[in-house]
Amino acid sequence: MPDHTSTSTPSVSSRSKWKDFVASIATIRGDLSTITAPPFVLDTKSAVELPAYWAERPSVFIAPASSDDPAERAVLVARWFLSALRNQQYTGRPAHDGVKKPLNAFLGEVFLATWSDHGATGTGTGTTRLVSEQVSHHPPVTACRVWNEDHGVSAEGYTRQEIGFSGGSMTIRQLGHATLHLARHDETYLIPLPNVKVKGILTGSLYPELQGTYHIPSTSGYMSTIEFGGKGWLTGWDDKKHGFEAKVYRDDDQDQTPLYTVSGHWDRSFSIHDARKGVHVETFDVRSSTTTPLTVDPLPDQDPWESRVAWRGVREALERGDMQGAADAKSRLESGQREMRKRDRDGHDWHSLFYEVGSHPDPVAAELARKIGRTLRPAETMGAWTFRLKDWQEGKFKKPYHGGLRPADMCESANGGGGNQARRTETTKPSLSPSTGTGTGTSSGLAAIIRQPEPERSWKAKPTMSGLEAHQTDADTQAGKVEATVVAKARKGSSPSDIGDSTMTGKEKIQGERFLRDIYSTC
């Protein structure tokens, strides 16, 4: 079943509605499930679906494998990384639609998808797969693997997000790591997980910004360095929003002499130059570059623990504008999660399905991290998570993944209603139905590799489900005073940086930040 995700354009009054919403929830205690909230706030995707944006351009994902030049491979890996940022940060929506809040992934939630293109003569990109799983809920950790066996390209990693609020901006710090492996060259790259700053929280004009310097080291001895935001050190451009500059060089070159340079904006377009030859190689337009729709099993064939089945009731209720229905469906999942955590305390441990956990990171990834002055710390992500690839290849994954146990049934089973126990089960490769298309083969040389066209696809939009997750709070009286202060300032159009001014105590500032995190937390 192909997935055609469309987007909705926010109305002219979106910002006003956001302010009104912030004002309304400041006056209510207890159950907020019946509140009508601005629909542009919430994304209908779960957080466990977001790794799909790494794979939505299969030809870009597999391109590094076809190059025989390690410097070319390094810049092609950087190109893949940069091309995925826009849709990752905006969850596939137009930039003017702002940042969306994904549904909070629950423990054990999984998402499986494929992107297929075998071409008329077998010269397409083949099949690219994704298996993503929420392996921890407190703290929230998502593990994922994207791979293409036809071209020997695989990316795997896990991440935990830490959220902070300061000066009217939300800072999302990503812990964990990811690697990209090219089997043909026996080459591995350490992929950065950039921190994100979400700005415009109080005004409703939300947008993400990436800041700082990140590196992509490789076992081939080539390094990519990417600098987000600020005035660049290569061209001196002044358009800072979503801007970046990057260079590829040998990691043993103390002068870091660029072999390739890349510059532009990750939400619009960027240009690649061959610094050795002094020639322009490509301008990659992120907005017009074709993406391939993912394919998932039809809902009746999906397991209860798969994201789109588990959240179906919530999504459909939001689409109808039924906030109470969304709250009820969400509550059933949350009740099951609370019981799972209680069982953990009682010694009935939950085991992840597709991923196994260890106490030490992959030694290759750890060595690459040391090259850039980093230390991988599995304790931050509840361990080091590895995909059970051999079990997948041997067809050991079977549905139903957890017997008769469903995400919302944990309370019933614990009380004797279902008699099922959360446990790891040996399972079979899901029968994902691939889509078909046409493509072209690869040829040597960087320009030839990157100019391969994406397969032509029909992109049929469908109505976007919208709404806001029912939000509950047990804020005390003091927190209510802080909320009122925040709302009053928002109504007056005060700058977000004014929130938490000298009229508020340190404790009040902390409570105010907690209040806003609760409204817009992604975890």
Number of C-alpha atoms within 10 A of each C-alpha: 15 18 15 15 16 15 18 15 14 15 13 8 9 19 18 14 18 22 21 16 16 23 19 15 20 20 12 14 14 10 13 17 19 14 18 16 23 22 22 23 23 20 24 24 21 20 24 26 25 19 22 26 19 22 27 21 23 25 28 25 28 25 23 28 21 20 20 14 12 17 21 23 22 25 28 23 23 24 21 20 18 21 27 23 19 22 21 15 22 20 25 17 20 17 19 12 19 22 25 22 23 22 24 17 25 26 26 24 27 28 25 24 26 26 28 24 24 19 17 12 10 13 14 23 29 21 19 27 21 23 22 29 30 26 30 22 18 13 14 20 25 29 28 29 26 23 23 22 12 13 20 15 22 21 22 21 23 26 21 23 20 16 18 16 19 14 16 20 21 23 20 21 16 17 20 25 24 18 22 22 21 19 14 12 16 10 17 21 27 25 24 20 17 18 19 19 19 20 20 19 23 25 21 21 16 20 22 23 18 21 19 13 15 18 21 24 28 27 16 17 16 22 28 27 19 23 20 25 20 18 16 18 10 12 9 10 15 11 14 15 17 19 25 26 26 24 25 27 22 20 18 10 12 8 9 15 14 18 20 24 23 27 23 22 22 25 22 16 18 21 17 21 20 19 17 11 9 10 11 14 19 16 14 20 17 20 16 9 13 16 20 26 22 24 20 23 18 13 13 8 13 21 21 23 24 20 25 23 18 22 22 15 17 28 27 17 20 24 18 13 18 19 23 19 20 26 23 16 21 20 15 15 21 17 16 22 21 13 19 22 17 14 17 13 10 9 9 14 16 18 17 21 22 28 21 14 16 13 12 14 20 14 10 15 23 17 19 23 22 13 16 15 8 11 14 20 17 19 11 15 23 19 19 23 28 19 20 13 12 9 15 16 11 11 14 14 18 15 18 16 22 22 14 15 20 21 23 21 20 27 19 17 19 18 11 10 11 15 12 17 18 23 16 15 17 16 19 16 14 18 10 18 16 20 18 16 19 19 21 19 15 19 14 11 13 22 13 12 22 19 15 16 15 21 21 12 13 9 15 9 11 12 10 14 20 23 25 26 28 23 15 16 14 9 16 10 10 12 20 20 16 24 25 18 20 25 24 17 16 23 16 9 12 15 14 19 12 13 24 22 11 9 10 14 12 12 11 19 20 16 21 25 22 17 21 20 17 14 17 16 18 19 22
